[in-house]
Structure formats: C-alpha cells, structure tokens
Amino acid sequence: MIESLRAENAALRAANADLERIASEHAFDLQRVRHQLAVLERRLFGRSSEKISPHQLLFLDGLAAPAVEDVPDDEAKGETTPETRKKRAHGRKPLPADLPRERVVYEIPEEDRICSGCQVPMQPFAEDVTDELDYIPARLFVRQHVRPKYSCRMCQQGVVQAPLPPRPIEKGRPGPGLLAQVLVAKYVDHLPIYRQAKIFLRHGIDLSDSTLCDWVGAAIGELSPIVAELAKKVIASKVVAADETPIVVLEEHNGKRRRLGWLWVYRGLGGETVFDYRPSRGREGPQEFLRTYRGYLQRDGYQGYRGLPDGIVEVGCWAHARRKFYEALSSSATQARGMIDLIRRLYAVEDDARHLEPSARAALRREKSAPVIEAIAERLDALHASALPRSPLGMAVGYARSQWPTLVRHLEDGDVAIDNNVVENCIRGVALGRKNWLFAGSAAGAKRAADIYSLIESCKSIGVDPFEYLSDILTRTTTATAAQLLPRAWQAARAQAASALSAS
C-alpha cells in the first residue's frame, strides 16, 4: 500500500511538472502572440513614428541624466501645446519673390477723386497691395520645328537644309518638357500611366496608355548611361549606405504570373544614389554591385550582405537596433525604455556633431559617445543573462549583441553615420509609388524604374528639381558625356552659367 501510494505520488508530481511546463509554454506563446498583435496593430492603425518623449524615459544609474530641454525631442515638435504655440511664428508665410506678379488695379471713378473741400483733383500718394495666390492648369502646346529648303534655281542641283536639333525620341512626337512631366508624375508624384492619360484627355489630348508607356521606356533608355556613371560615383565613395525593398513584377515564376523582385539601393557620401533591380533578395545582388568597392558599407543586419569582398568594412545601424527595443516595449517596458534612453543619448551627440567637420565629429564621438557605448554594452550583458532568448526583449538584445562590432564602427570615422536612415528615406518614394502603380510590367520595366529612381533621388539629395533636370538633359544625351549630365555636374554648370550671366 505504501509503495503504491509513493508511486502514485511520483506519477502525480511528474504529471504536475508536465502541466506546469505546458502552462509556462502556453503563457510564453500567449505573450509572444500579444506582442505580435500589438506590433501589427501599430503598423496598421497606429503612427509609424517610433519617437518617445523624454519625459517617458527611465534614466539609468551611472550616467548623468540630461536635462529634457537639452535632449532633441522630435515628437514634442509635432505636438501643439500652449507653450509651443507661443514659440512658433505667427502669420502666413511670404509668397516666393520669383513668382510672376499680375497687377490688377482698382480705380475709383474720376468724379469721386475730386476733393470735396477745395474742388481740385486728388493725387495718389500710396497704395494697398493684397496678394492672392492663383493657379493656371498645365498648358500643352505644339512646337513646330521649321526647316526651310534651299536650292539653286540656275542649275537645280543640290538642296540644303538645316538639320533637326537633338530630340528626346527620334521621330517621336513628345518634347522634353512633356516627357519630363510624364516621368516626374509617375516616379515622383506616384501617378500611374492610366491616370495621366485621363488628365491629358481633360486637356483635349487623347494619349493611350501604351503610347505613354513607350515614351517612358524610350526616355529612360536614353538616360541609362548617366545611371551607369552614377554607379561609378557610388563605388568611388568612401562610405556607401545600402538597403533593399520589394517590388511586384509581372513575370512567369514558379508557375505564377508574377514574382517578387527587389530594388537594392546604394547611396554614396555625395548623395549619388543608385537603384539596382534584382529578381531575388539573395546575396548575389550586393556581391555583384560591390565587387570592386573598398570602403565602409552601412547596412542593417540582413544576412544577404554576408560574403562581400575583402576590403569592405561593414557598419551597423543604431536605428534598427533601437527599433527592436521599441517593439519590446509592450512586453518589457522598463528594460526596453532603459535601452532606448541610452541610444537616445547617442543621437543627442549626433545632433551636436551634425554640422562639424568629419575629424571634429569623430573627436566629439570619442569624448561623449564612447562612455554611452560602454554603458550600453554593460546593459546588454546584464539583459542577456536574464531575458528569454525568444522573447521580444531577448531578440532585441540578441540583435544588438550580434551586430555589436558594426554598431560601434561610427566611433572610428566622422564620415560614417550612426544609422542607415538616409538610404531608407530614398526608399519612401518606391513604397508610395507601388501603392499606386502596384507592379512593374516586366523585369525590363523594373530595371527602367530603378534607373529613373536613381536619377530622381540623386537630384533630391542635392536640391535639384527633377523636372527641370530631366527636361534639360533629355535633349543632350547625344551631345554631352554622361559625366557632364550627372545631377551634381549639371547643377554646377547651371550655377556657373548663371554667375557668368549676372557678371555680364
């Protein structure tokens, strides 16, 4: 009897242990699912910003807590409070001085301009001007290239005629301004071709979707040598930031009519940006593009950047590391906020160093960022010992620890950025565009999109209007070298010409 009770007790203890283990696993799974639900709800319905007010952070021991007003708070800048309203400037922004002015003068009748006292005509001494901003819709016109023919009336031999100037599309009807408008509308303003066709129809011009698509393909084909020259500039840069984003392509793949392609983005220090289309997210993309590159490569923790040639120094992204801890706020608020506070201090140093020369920026980082880096390393070691590896906090800690040698690389050189945000901002246009035009019609179409995005983002990085740039170079691709038509070279040439004109 005693032995059977002991055996039964042991069996019950084992069963109870199994139940506790199962309950613990279910509790962990429930916590994980709740975390995933919170992340998805925020992505679908919440704001995309990951900013946190400094009032919500927990300042840790070992480092002096900075005053709230000394810490940049981009989130607070977007909030409207009585205090912020007092600091902001009131009134309307002045209209640009270079806009053409159309004067409409409202005179009073001549009989009302007779002085009622002395009966003599009154003279104007001042005027009130009220500015009104108005709009005239885009105007289409036909440019006629007229070339008179000359011949000899005596012998009637030989005919001479001036040659046609360079045109964007040989024997095509669109002018450079119209082609530039179609390109900018699609790839900057995210208007699909069929919507543009409807807009042109409202202006009385019936252009089919296929015609506009042919124009786009022909125009971008003329620009491809400039993109190749851009790629050389990127490869020659000391630091290259890289990222990738998906794009749907209508192409037969694995028995389906569409496949998921990828636009890989590479941006140099001077703002030169190149989009490279690849049919997959495999590492052969960056390996091929960066095969001759030697320098700093800033990227996130994606494994596709592994196996790159020797001489490439990989640099991590603190924005990605911070994002992991931001996502862990729903399950481990105290620990995650502590790490976010420390990372915030790194960015406070970057704000102070933003306008410094690279050498001075590196010195400031070694002085102020290095102690924060040491505190982060100690905190990561402590959290690694206590956090569950599969928990959101554990995965955030694991990501930071695995990327640690690359995360501290920005302390070495002032030209290296603290994060990869500059190249992620280049992808925003693609993300907005694919919500409108939805897919690329073919792999060749995706390649053309990559080329035009390269020029557009390179223009944006140096403050060049893409329309003005494209409408000028589309007629010069056969008369100027690709190096002369790069956005930065084009900008310098325009500035030099304007300076010479003003001097004369």
KEKENU-866671 format. One line per field, with one value per residue (C-alpha): residue in one letter; chain; x, y, z. Coordinates in pm, 1 decimal, padded with zeros to 6 digits. Each point is the difference from the previous one (the first is absolute). Layout:
type a, ... $
mol A, ... $
X X, ... $
Y Y, ... $
Z Z, ... $
REM end
This chain:
type m, i, e, s, l, r, a, e, n, a, a, l, r, a, a, n, a, d, l, e, r, i, a, s, e, h, a, f, d, l, q, r, v, r, h, q, l, a, v, l, e, r, r, l, f, g, r, s, s, e, k, i, s, p, h, q, l, l, f, l, d, g, l, a, a, p, a, v, e, d, v, p, d, d, e, a, k, g, e, t, t, p, e, t, r, k, k, r, a, h, g, r, k, p, l, p, a, d, l, p, r, e, r, v, v, y, e, i, p, e, e, d, r, i, c, s, g, c, q, v, p, m, q, p, f, a, e, d, v, t, d, e, l, d, y, i, p, a, r, l, f, v, r, q, h, v, r, p, k, y, s, c, r, m, c, q, q, g, v, v, q, a, p, l, p, p, r, p, i, e, k, g, r, p, g, p, g, l, l, a, q, v, l, v, a, k, y, v, d, h, l, p, i, y, r, q, a, k, i, f, l, r, h, g, i, d, l, s, d, s, t, l, c, d, w, v, g, a, a, i, g, e, l, s, p, i, v, a, e, l, a, k, k, v, i, a, s, k, v, v, a, a, d, e, t, p, i, v, v, l, e, e, h, n, g, k, r, r, r, l, g, w, l, w, v, y, r, g, l, g, g, e, t, v, f, d, y, r, p, s, r, g, r, e, g, p, q, e, f, l, r, t, y, r, g, y, l, q, r, d, g, y, q, g, y, r, g, l, p, d, g, i, v, e, v, g, c, w, a, h, a, r, r, k, f, y, e, a, l, s, s, s, a, t, q, a, r, g, m, i, d, l, i, r, r, l, y, a, v, e, d, d, a, r, h, l, e, p, s, a, r, a, a, l, r, r, e, k, s, a, p, v, i, e, a, i, a, e, r, l, d, a, l, h, a, s, a, l, p, r, s, p, l, g, m, a, v, g, y, a, r, s, q, w, p, t, l, v, r, h, l, e, d, g, d, v, a, i, d, n, n, v, v, e, n, c, i, r, g, v, a, l, g, r, k, n, w, l, f, a, g, s, a, a, g, a, k, r, a, a, d, i, y, s, l, i, e, s, c, k, s, i, g, v, d, p, f, e, y, l, s, d, i, l, t, r, t, t, t, a, t, a, a, q, l, l, p, r, a, w, q, a, a, r, a, q, a, a, s, a, l, s, a, s $
mol A, A, A, A, A, A, A, A, A, A, A, A, A, A, A, A, A, A, A, A, A, A, A, A, A, A, A, A, A, A, A, A, A, A, A, A, A, A, A, A, A, A, A, A, A, A, A, A, A, A, A, A, A, A, A, A, A, A, A, A, A, A, A, A, A, A, A, A, A, A, A, A, A, A, A, A, A, A, A, A, A, A, A, A, A, A, A, A, A, A, A, A, A, A, A, A, A, A, A, A, A, A, A, A, A, A, A, A, A, A, A, A, A, A, A, A, A, A, A, A, A, A, A, A, A, A, A, A, A, A, A, A, A, A, A, A, A, A, A, A, A, A, A, A, A, A, A, A, A, A, A, A, A, A, A, A, A, A, A, A, A, A, A, A, A, A, A, A, A, A, A, A, A, A, A, A, A, A, A, A, A, A, A, A, A, A, A, A, A, A, A, A, A, A, A, A, A, A, A, A, A, A, A, A, A, A, A, A, A, A, A, A, A, A, A, A, A, A, A, A, A, A, A, A, A, A, A, A, A, A, A, A, A, A, A, A, A, A, A, A, A, A, A, A, A, A, A, A, A, A, A, A, A, A, A, A, A, A, A, A, A, A, A, A, A, A, A, A, A, A, A, A, A, A, A, A, A, A, A, A, A, A, A, A, A, A, A, A, A, A, A, A, A, A, A, A, A, A, A, A, A, A, A, A, A, A, A, A, A, A, A, A, A, A, A, A, A, A, A, A, A, A, A, A, A, A, A, A, A, A, A, A, A, A, A, A, A, A, A, A, A, A, A, A, A, A, A, A, A, A, A, A, A, A, A, A, A, A, A, A, A, A, A, A, A, A, A, A, A, A, A, A, A, A, A, A, A, A, A, A, A, A, A, A, A, A, A, A, A, A, A, A, A, A, A, A, A, A, A, A, A, A, A, A, A, A, A, A, A, A, A, A, A, A, A, A, A, A, A, A, A, A, A, A, A, A, A, A, A, A, A, A, A, A, A, A, A, A, A, A, A, A, A, A, A, A, A, A, A, A, A, A, A, A, A, A, A, A, A, A, A, A, A, A, A, A, A, A, A, A, A, A, A, A, A, A, A, A, A, A, A, A, A, A, A, A, A, A, A, A, A, A, A, A, A, A, A, A, A, A, A, A, A, A $
X 00000.0, 00278.0, 00199.1, -00302.6, -00075.0, 00361.0, -00015.0, -00329.7, 00145.3, 00303.5, -00226.5, -00211.1, 00312.3, 00122.1, -00340.1, -00011.3, 00346.9, -00113.9, -00308.1, 00210.4, 00235.0, -00291.4, -00160.9, 00330.6, 00036.3, -00357.3, 00053.7, 00314.2, -00179.8, -00288.3, 00242.4, 00171.4, -00331.0, -00114.7, 00326.6, -00041.7, -00358.8, 00110.4, 00270.7, -00243.7, -00268.0, 00250.8, 00109.7, -00357.2, -00174.0, 00266.1, 00254.2, 00315.4, 00221.6, 00205.2, 00071.7, -00038.1, -00025.5, 00298.4, -00248.3, -00088.4, 00356.4, 00166.3, 00343.4, 00243.1, 00263.2, 00359.4, -00063.3, -00129.2, -00351.5, -00002.4, -00246.1, -00312.4, 00041.8, 00352.4, -00117.0, -00142.3, -00367.8, -00133.2, -00324.0, -00061.7, 00061.3, -00303.0, -00228.2, -00206.9, -00008.0, -00045.4, 00376.5, 00093.5, -00256.0, 00164.0, 00342.6, -00114.1, -00014.2, -00345.4, -00137.6, 00015.3, 00317.5, 00101.8, -00055.7, 00318.9, 00143.6, 00079.3, -00362.8, -00137.4, -00231.9, -00313.1, -00117.4, -00371.6, -00062.8, -00340.4, -00053.5, -00284.2, -00211.7, 00154.7, -00278.9, 00072.3, 00360.7, -00102.5, 00071.1, -00325.9, 00166.7, 00199.2, -00149.0, 00339.7, 00102.3, 00162.7, 00343.1, 00104.6, 00254.8, -00003.4, -00170.2, -00103.4, 00103.1, -00180.4, 00173.9, -00216.0, 00159.9, -00169.4, 00057.7, -00013.0, -00023.2, 00287.3, 00003.4, 00071.6, 00129.5, 00147.3, 00356.5, 00053.2, 00355.7, 00007.1, 00294.2, -00007.5, 00146.9, 00234.6, 00093.4, 00170.9, -00247.5, 00265.1, 00135.2, -00267.1, 00254.3, 00024.8, -00230.4, 00123.1, -00192.0, 00081.5, 00012.6, -00254.6, 00124.6, 00043.1, -00333.9, -00086.1, -00149.5, 00106.5, -00307.7, -00211.5, -00259.1, 00065.5, 00219.2, 00244.3, -00238.1, -00284.5, 00224.4, 00141.2, -00353.7, -00107.9, 00308.7, -00029.8, -00374.1, 00048.2, 00320.4, -00014.7, -00372.7, -00093.4, -00262.5, -00044.6, -00001.3, -00374.5, -00074.3, 00230.7, -00180.7, -00328.3, 00159.7, 00126.6, -00346.1, -00144.1, 00239.0, -00134.0, 00292.0, -00085.0, 00312.7, -00030.3, 00159.8, 00222.9, 00126.1, 00093.4, 00168.9, 00204.0, 00104.8, 00108.9, 00203.5, 00169.9, 00082.7, 00147.7, 00199.0, 00172.1, 00087.2, 00155.7, 00362.6, -00038.7, -00114.1, 00306.6, 00215.4, -00187.7, 00089.0, 00368.6, -00034.1, -00162.6, 00270.8, 00266.1, -00155.3, 00168.4, -00329.7, -00291.7, -00338.3, -00208.2, -00352.0, -00257.6, -00375.6, -00238.4, -00186.8, -00259.7, 00093.1, -00234.3, 00223.2, -00046.8, 00156.9, -00065.2, -00322.4, -00132.4, -00054.0, 00190.5, 00307.7, 00143.8, 00302.8, 00226.7, 00140.5, 00338.2, 00095.8, 00355.6, 00078.9, 00340.3, 00123.2, -00066.4, -00366.5, 00041.7, -00261.1, -00039.3, -00291.7, 00094.2, -00278.7, 00050.1, -00247.1, 00078.2, 00119.5, 00301.9, 00350.4, 00102.7, -00153.5, 00234.7, 00288.0, -00030.4, -00057.1, 00273.0, 00256.3, 00254.8, -00100.0, 00239.5, -00118.7, -00271.6, -00331.7, -00287.1, -00290.6, -00245.7, 00046.2, -00136.5, 00204.1, 00002.9, 00294.5, 00218.9, 00285.8, 00100.4, 00353.7, 00289.9, 00060.4, -00363.3, -00046.8, -00355.5, -00178.8, -00317.2, -00310.7, -00102.7, -00349.3, -00061.0, 00140.2, -00223.7, -00303.2, 00035.0, -00015.9, -00289.7, -00195.0, 00082.8, -00171.3, -00330.4, 00151.4, 00304.1, -00064.7, 00251.6, 00299.3, -00082.6, -00043.4, 00336.2, 00172.7, -00191.6, 00116.1, 00363.9, -00034.4, -00172.5, 00315.1, 00202.7, -00233.2, 00027.9, 00373.6, -00069.2, -00220.9, 00287.8, 00245.0, -00223.0, 00164.1, 00358.4, 00280.5, 00056.4, 00312.7, -00171.0, -00308.0, 00213.2, 00170.9, -00334.6, -00125.6, 00306.7, -00050.8, -00376.0, -00128.4, 00264.5, -00114.9, -00358.8, 00113.8, 00168.8, -00318.6, -00203.6, 00241.7, -00027.3, -00378.2, -00016.0, 00210.2, -00231.6, -00314.6, 00148.8, 00032.5, -00361.5, -00214.3, -00151.4, 00165.9, -00329.9, -00170.4, -00018.1, 00253.3, 00224.6, -00010.4, 00080.6, 00296.8, 00111.1, -00014.9, 00205.4, 00260.2, 00033.3, 00044.5, 00219.1, 00332.4, -00179.8, -00209.5, 00305.5, 00170.7, -00122.4, 00242.7, 00290.3, -00076.3, -00202.5, -00120.1, -00185.6, -00359.5, -00159.8, -00283.8, -00125.4, -00292.3, 00127.9, -00034.4, -00326.7, -00142.6, 00088.1, -00230.1, -00305.2, -00072.4, -00002.2, -00225.7, -00250.3, 00023.5, -00072.1, -00320.7, -00116.0, 00146.3, -00000.2, 00253.0, 00259.2, -00117.0, 00318.8, 00356.2, 00103.3, -00261.7, 00135.7, 00350.3, -00124.5, -00168.8, 00329.3, 00182.9, -00243.3, -00019.7, 00379.8, -00003.9, -00297.0, 00141.8, 00343.4, -00166.9, -00193.5, 00312.7, 00161.3, -00314.0, -00044.6, -00352.1, -00041.0, -00228.8, 00241.9, 00288.8, -00173.4, -00154.5, 00348.5, 00209.5, -00248.6, 00112.1, 00370.9, 00071.6, 00155.2, 00196.0, 00147.5, 00179.6, -00171.3, 00239.6, -00105.5, -00367.1, 00027.5, -00229.6, 00286.2, 00197.6, -00315.7, -00071.1, 00355.1, -00016.2, -00332.4, 00134.5, 00311.1, -00209.2, -00229.3, 00300.8, 00155.6, -00330.4, -00039.1, 00359.1, -00052.7 $
Y 00000.0, 00246.9, -00084.2, 00047.5, 00337.2, 00106.3, -00103.5, 00181.4, 00310.7, -00007.3, -00035.0, 00292.6, 00210.2, -00081.4, 00077.9, 00326.7, 00091.0, -00071.6, 00216.4, 00283.9, -00026.9, 00004.6, 00292.9, 00188.1, -00065.1, 00110.0, 00315.8, 00078.0, -00067.7, 00221.8, 00279.5, -00040.0, 00006.4, 00307.0, 00170.5, -00087.3, 00125.5, 00327.1, 00046.3, -00072.7, 00226.9, 00282.5, -00055.5, -00007.6, 00256.7, 00181.0, 00261.9, -00112.7, 00222.2, -00171.7, 00318.0, 00007.3, 00307.8, 00040.6, 00033.8, -00368.3, -00131.6, -00150.9, 00148.0, -00266.5, 00014.6, 00054.1, 00280.4, 00345.6, 00051.9, 00282.5, 00280.5, -00052.8, 00325.5, -00102.4, -00325.9, 00026.1, -00090.2, -00023.3, -00138.0, 00304.6, 00222.1, -00150.7, 00054.7, 00316.2, 00136.4, 00352.8, 00016.7, -00109.3, 00233.2, 00297.5, -00093.0, -00051.1, 00287.2, 00128.7, 00120.5, -00128.0, -00098.0, 00257.9, -00099.2, -00065.0, 00318.3, -00165.7, -00081.5, 00219.3, 00273.4, 00109.6, 00345.6, 00069.3, 00365.8, 00103.6, 00372.5, 00201.5, 00207.6, 00328.1, 00205.6, -00156.8, 00120.3, 00367.8, 00147.2, 00092.7, 00292.0, 00189.5, -00165.0, -00091.8, -00351.6, -00214.3, -00156.2, -00360.8, -00021.9, -00372.0, -00328.9, -00318.0, -00329.2, -00322.0, -00314.2, -00283.4, -00330.0, -00143.5, -00293.2, -00058.0, -00366.0, -00150.6, 00115.3, -00227.9, 00153.7, -00111.2, 00102.8, 00006.4, -00058.3, 00184.9, -00066.3, 00191.7, -00177.4, 00181.0, -00092.0, 00162.7, 00123.6, 00017.5, -00355.8, -00151.3, -00227.7, -00058.5, 00089.6, 00132.5, 00000.9, 00050.8, -00322.8, -00074.1, 00073.9, -00296.2, -00135.2, -00224.0, -00271.2, -00015.2, 00034.0, 00023.7, 00266.0, 00084.2, 00292.4, -00005.1, 00184.7, -00243.1, -00303.9, 00147.7, 00066.2, -00359.8, -00136.7, 00233.6, -00058.5, -00376.4, -00035.2, 00310.4, 00069.9, -00371.9, 00043.9, -00319.8, 00029.1, -00057.2, 00292.0, 00225.8, -00101.9, 00118.7, 00330.0, 00058.8, -00084.7, 00282.2, 00230.4, -00127.1, -00234.0, -00368.2, -00201.6, -00373.7, -00181.8, -00197.2, 00320.2, 00152.4, -00325.2, -00001.4, 00359.9, -00085.5, -00298.9, 00193.4, 00297.1, -00209.1, -00197.3, 00324.7, 00065.9, -00338.3, 00112.9, 00272.3, -00260.8, -00210.7, 00305.2, 00051.7, -00355.4, 00079.9, 00300.1, -00215.7, -00265.3, 00270.8, 00133.1, -00052.8, -00101.0, -00174.1, -00048.6, -00293.0, -00132.7, -00193.6, 00007.4, -00238.0, 00066.3, -00218.1, -00090.0, -00155.3, -00286.0, -00375.5, -00152.6, -00335.2, -00046.4, 00344.5, 00308.6, 00223.4, -00007.5, 00205.1, 00192.6, 00227.3, 00347.9, 00025.3, 00357.8, 00131.2, 00358.2, 00167.4, 00281.2, 00263.6, -00095.9, -00204.5, -00275.9, -00311.0, -00244.2, -00345.0, -00242.3, -00366.9, -00287.4, -00121.2, 00115.1, -00229.1, 00112.2, -00016.1, 00348.4, 00192.6, -00232.9, 00092.9, 00373.8, 00037.5, -00236.4, 00281.9, 00215.1, 00059.5, 00207.1, 00022.8, -00170.9, 00109.4, -00244.5, -00171.0, -00349.8, -00183.7, -00310.8, 00076.7, 00234.5, -00286.5, -00129.6, 00336.8, 00051.5, 00073.7, 00369.1, 00079.2, 00110.8, -00064.7, 00265.4, -00067.2, 00209.4, 00127.0, 00082.5, -00370.5, -00094.1, 00258.1, -00124.1, -00345.5, 00147.9, 00224.6, -00309.9, -00160.3, 00283.6, -00189.1, -00293.2, 00138.2, 00370.5, 00080.3, -00176.7, 00118.4, 00362.4, -00010.4, -00109.1, 00253.2, 00273.2, -00098.6, -00010.1, 00337.5, 00144.4, -00120.4, 00191.8, 00309.3, -00003.3, -00038.3, 00310.0, 00197.6, -00141.3, 00034.8, 00314.2, -00080.2, -00110.9, -00380.0, 00017.9, 00219.9, -00224.7, -00307.5, 00174.5, 00099.1, -00355.7, -00138.1, 00250.1, -00023.5, -00311.0, -00247.1, 00005.8, -00056.5, -00290.7, -00158.2, 00039.7, -00160.8, -00294.6, -00059.6, 00024.9, -00247.3, -00252.6, 00029.7, -00037.6, -00291.7, -00194.4, 00061.2, 00040.4, -00302.9, -00040.8, -00032.1, 00289.7, 00341.3, 00138.8, -00302.8, 00036.1, 00371.8, -00077.6, -00280.1, 00227.1, 00273.3, -00246.5, -00173.2, 00337.7, 00153.2, 00020.5, 00186.3, 00218.8, 00160.8, 00061.0, 00359.2, 00089.8, -00062.1, 00249.7, 00320.2, -00071.9, -00308.6, 00061.7, -00138.3, -00163.3, -00093.0, 00243.3, 00205.0, -00292.3, -00115.0, 00343.0, -00064.8, -00302.4, 00199.2, 00106.9, -00362.1, -00100.6, 00273.7, -00070.7, -00371.4, 00074.5, 00186.2, -00173.2, -00335.4, -00189.2, 00016.4, -00144.5, -00199.3, -00042.8, 00258.6, 00238.3, -00053.6, 00074.8, 00320.7, 00098.6, -00058.4, 00228.4, 00290.6, -00031.1, 00023.0, 00336.6, 00136.0, -00082.7, 00131.3, 00328.0, 00020.3, -00055.7, 00320.8, 00212.7, -00023.0, 00009.2, -00335.4, 00154.7, 00280.3, -00245.8, -00260.2, 00250.9, 00138.5, -00315.8, -00199.8, 00194.4, -00009.0, -00369.4, -00012.7, 00325.7, -00021.7, -00270.7, -00194.6, 00152.1, 00350.9, -00089.0, -00134.6, 00199.0, 00153.9, 00090.7, 00137.4, 00210.7, 00138.8, 00086.3, 00181.3, 00195.4, 00096.8, 00111.2, 00206.4, 00159.1, 00089.9, 00146.3, 00215.1, 00120.9, 00107.6 $
Z 00000.0, 00094.4, -00312.6, -00225.4, 00163.1, -00051.7, -00362.9, -00045.1, 00168.2, -00228.5, -00303.1, 00115.6, 00055.9, -00350.7, -00148.1, 00193.4, -00127.7, -00354.5, 00048.8, 00141.3, -00296.0, -00244.9, 00182.4, -00008.4, -00372.3, -00062.8, 00205.6, -00199.7, -00329.3, 00112.5, 00086.8, -00338.2, -00187.6, 00194.7, -00088.8, -00367.5, 00009.8, 00157.7, -00265.4, -00283.5, 00145.5, 00024.1, -00361.1, -00127.7, 00216.7, 00201.1, -00092.9, -00178.3, 00213.1, 00270.4, 00192.5, 00376.9, 00216.5, 00236.6, 00285.6, -00049.8, 00018.2, 00305.5, 00053.8, 00117.1, 00267.3, -00101.2, -00249.8, 00077.5, -00125.3, -00253.0, 00046.1, -00202.0, -00185.6, -00106.8, -00154.9, -00352.4, 00007.3, -00351.3, 00130.8, 00215.5, -00304.1, -00163.1, 00298.1, 00039.5, 00352.7, 00137.3, 00059.6, -00352.7, -00154.0, 00171.2, -00137.0, -00358.1, -00246.7, -00083.9, -00330.1, -00354.7, -00174.7, -00261.3, -00361.4, -00202.6, -00144.7, -00334.4, -00078.0, -00280.1, 00117.5, -00183.2, 00111.7, -00000.2, 00090.7, 00134.2, -00064.9, 00142.7, -00244.3, -00107.6, 00154.8, 00337.4, -00020.2, 00030.5, 00339.6, 00168.2, 00181.8, -00266.0, -00313.0, -00154.8, -00121.9, 00266.4, -00069.1, 00089.2, 00280.7, 00096.4, -00072.4, 00178.1, -00162.9, 00085.8, -00130.2, -00129.3, -00103.0, -00309.2, -00232.7, -00376.7, -00107.2, -00196.2, -00359.4, -00293.0, -00322.1, -00330.4, -00080.7, -00376.2, -00117.0, -00334.3, -00234.5, -00328.6, -00304.0, -00237.9, -00353.3, -00296.5, -00259.0, -00263.8, -00012.8, 00224.7, 00162.8, 00372.6, 00284.8, 00335.2, 00323.8, 00367.6, 00201.6, 00270.3, 00349.8, 00238.8, 00114.1, 00295.9, -00222.2, -00364.0, -00225.9, 00314.2, 00077.1, 00368.3, 00092.3, 00293.4, 00231.1, -00063.9, 00050.6, 00320.7, 00124.6, -00065.4, 00178.3, 00298.1, 00031.2, 00016.6, 00201.9, 00220.6, 00032.2, -00025.7, -00274.5, -00203.4, -00377.6, -00032.8, 00234.0, -00199.2, -00319.8, 00155.5, 00101.4, -00355.3, -00132.0, 00211.3, -00187.6, -00333.0, -00083.7, -00042.5, 00088.7, 00050.2, 00291.3, -00236.6, -00163.3, 00333.8, 00107.5, -00322.1, 00064.6, 00353.3, -00117.0, -00279.8, 00223.1, 00279.2, -00256.7, -00100.3, 00365.4, 00079.9, -00073.3, 00264.2, 00252.9, -00081.1, 00068.2, 00328.8, 00100.1, -00051.6, 00230.7, 00267.9, -00023.3, 00034.0, 00321.8, 00335.4, 00163.0, -00170.3, 00169.2, -00127.2, 00040.5, -00200.4, -00060.4, -00181.7, -00322.6, -00174.1, -00359.4, -00256.9, -00101.1, -00018.8, 00310.6, 00168.0, -00195.5, 00090.9, -00211.9, 00237.2, 00215.0, 00282.7, -00119.2, 00200.5, -00042.3, 00171.8, 00085.3, 00034.5, 00098.5, 00015.8, 00222.5, -00266.5, -00030.5, -00320.3, 00019.6, -00213.6, -00003.0, -00126.3, -00093.8, 00082.4, -00035.6, 00354.0, 00338.7, -00014.2, 00079.1, -00366.2, -00040.7, 00230.1, -00086.4, -00366.0, 00051.2, 00265.2, -00152.5, -00050.0, 00298.3, 00288.5, 00294.5, 00264.0, -00075.8, 00224.9, 00010.1, 00231.2, 00138.9, -00305.0, -00078.3, -00372.2, 00057.2, 00115.2, -00211.4, -00147.7, -00135.9, 00232.4, 00051.6, 00075.6, 00360.5, 00115.3, 00207.7, 00198.0, 00052.2, 00343.6, -00129.9, -00064.4, 00341.1, 00166.7, -00194.7, 00155.4, 00350.0, -00101.6, -00105.0, 00335.8, 00192.4, 00004.4, 00192.5, 00186.7, 00040.4, 00274.1, -00156.0, -00352.0, 00106.6, 00173.0, -00320.1, -00209.3, 00237.7, -00047.0, -00378.5, 00015.1, 00155.6, -00296.7, -00230.0, 00221.2, -00069.5, -00372.6, 00007.6, 00149.2, -00257.4, -00304.9, -00139.1, 00101.8, -00225.9, -00004.2, 00217.0, 00261.1, -00011.3, 00067.4, 00293.3, 00152.1, -00033.4, 00176.6, 00279.3, 00054.1, -00179.5, 00116.3, 00368.4, -00113.5, -00217.9, 00303.3, 00204.8, -00279.7, -00017.3, 00375.5, -00017.2, -00288.7, 00192.8, 00300.5, -00209.9, -00192.9, 00325.4, 00105.6, -00314.8, -00170.8, -00343.0, -00187.8, 00176.3, -00173.6, 00245.7, -00044.9, -00379.5, 00029.7, 00222.7, -00231.7, -00304.3, 00168.3, 00127.0, -00336.3, -00173.9, 00269.3, -00192.3, -00280.7, 00231.8, 00159.3, -00334.0, -00020.8, 00279.8, -00238.0, -00276.2, -00010.8, -00354.2, 00121.5, 00107.1, 00313.5, -00194.1, -00342.9, -00004.0, -00292.9, -00240.9, 00157.2, -00083.5, -00365.8, 00004.8, 00108.9, -00356.0, -00115.7, 00289.7, -00086.3, -00370.9, 00017.6, 00192.5, -00309.9, -00304.0, 00190.4, -00215.2, -00276.1, -00330.3, -00054.9, 00118.6, -00260.5, 00142.7, 00350.5, -00128.0, -00162.8, 00327.7, 00182.5, -00246.1, 00026.5, 00378.7, 00004.9, -00176.7, 00194.0, 00343.0, -00099.5, -00100.1, 00325.2, 00208.5, -00130.6, -00032.5, -00378.0, -00144.6, -00184.1, -00264.0, -00081.5, -00015.0, -00218.3, -00241.4, -00067.2, -00033.9, -00208.1, -00309.0, 00089.3, 00043.1, -00349.3, 00023.0, 00352.1, 00193.7, 00274.9, 00255.5, -00106.3, 00046.0, 00354.0, 00234.3, 00197.3, -00314.4, -00162.2, 00309.1, 00002.1, -00370.5, 00044.6, 00295.6, -00198.8, -00297.2, 00224.7, 00166.9, -00334.4, -00120.6, 00308.3, -00027.5, -00360.9 $
REM end
